[in-house]
Amino acid sequence: MKFHCYVQVLGALYLLHCTRKRQSIVEKLRCLRTSINMRMWLAGALVLLVSATPRTPAEPTAPVVNVVQLDGVIGPAMARYVLRALDETAREKAQALVIEIDTPGGLMKSMDDITKALLGSAVPTVAYVYPSGARAASAGVFVTYGTSIAAMAPTTHLGAAHPVAIAAGTGAGSPDKTEMTKLTNDAVAQIRGLAIRNGRNAAWAEQAVRQSVSITDQQALRLGVINVVANTPRDLLAKIDGRSVRTSLGLRRLETRHALVVDVPMDLTERFLQLLSDPNVGFILMTLAIYGLIFELSNPGSVFPGVIGGLALILALASFAIIEVNVAGLLLIAFAIALFITDIKVPSHGVLTAGGIASFVAGSLLLTEEQAPFLRISLTLILTVAIMTAAFFIFAVGAGIRAQARKIQTGQEALVGAVGVARSDLAPMGTVFLQGEFWNAKSVGGPIVAGEHVSVVRVTGLRLDVRKSDEFQPD
């Protein structure tokens, strides 16, 4: 800025010097042009001078460590979340991705997706069982073994990694002993490979799969199952600082002591998929679908119940597809829906409803029977829905039966049994006064004298067939 001012001052002085002389117009214009050229040359020299001046180097930015929370059941949503975080961490060239784990386990297919991504990661990965009281069980053990560094917080535990039939993705029904042996041996080979690659205790890993053993943080550190016990995430970053770890691109030295910690949250899609992964949510959606379809079929044209029921049914099937439910249980629930709908069209005095409720409960229990406990539908929820459904249909069927037994109040049928007064002699034809109106009538039980009370036997067109009545009913 100072050089620029100097240029302007020199140009102005030269111009003032020229104009103080007695010069012609042409000479003054030539002097002005010279002054402008002088300024341009001096400005160019200033630019060259500034560009040649050495600049003070900018302070290096702090290293970054991304963090994700593997909290809850490991399913497709969680796998998508971790894989996205790995891609973002590699793209941002962050120091590492820390995976905070607190999980009872999950689906082996989703676990495989995560471990494969960890093995192929270009950035260091750190598994951290956190906070205190957390656990890394079942599939969580495989994820812990798949990372470059494994750590645990105090009073956490790790283990119980024996595969479960349906969670392993074998489909509906219980596999036989040979199939389970294959699954177990495959899981042992997988976790031993992870242990050897990352320098962990392979013998204990095999025990965790075959015998479902579990250990505390101090035992895990002593046995070489993990690398670090850290009280907090910041303590963890300080303890792993300077370590060299293996990545898909080779060894990499960590600089994490003063790293900036950045949380990578789930996006909306992942949160929605995670919600659908809950079998209880899928069961509730199935119940809403049943009620919606029943209301729509019992009141055609309502539209709203049908739309809600159809949408809930699609989402429920999507949820059941994620957790790989028992097909027999799903068929029993479908049969229950068919019985409920049939009972609306074909009155069965509650027989079809009772059968539907029994089928619904049995199907609900079988739906997730072979899953791990944390992937089963709550028994309390099943019984609550069954009782509510039974109460609804008992009320609806009871109301229908009472309506059928109730005496008809309107129409020609309501005239049968009504009592009136003969206004003329009925021998057998004549006139009667009934419910404020005159009717043509025919006596079916002998002649009736005018003034006597009559009772309607039947209605034939616009004529009443009557007989004498001892019952007195005022007009």
Helices and strands as residue ranges (DSSP letters): H 2-20, H 25-52, E 64-71, H 76-92, E 96-102, H 108-119, E 125-129, E 135-137, H 139-146, E 149-152, E 157-159, H 177-198, H 202-210, E 214-216, H 217-223, E 228-229, H 233-240, E 244-247, E 250-253, E 260-263, H 268-276, H 279-298, H 304-323, H 327-345, H 351-367, G 373-375, H 379-405, G 412-415, E 419-422, E 429-434, E 437-443, E 453-460, E 463-468
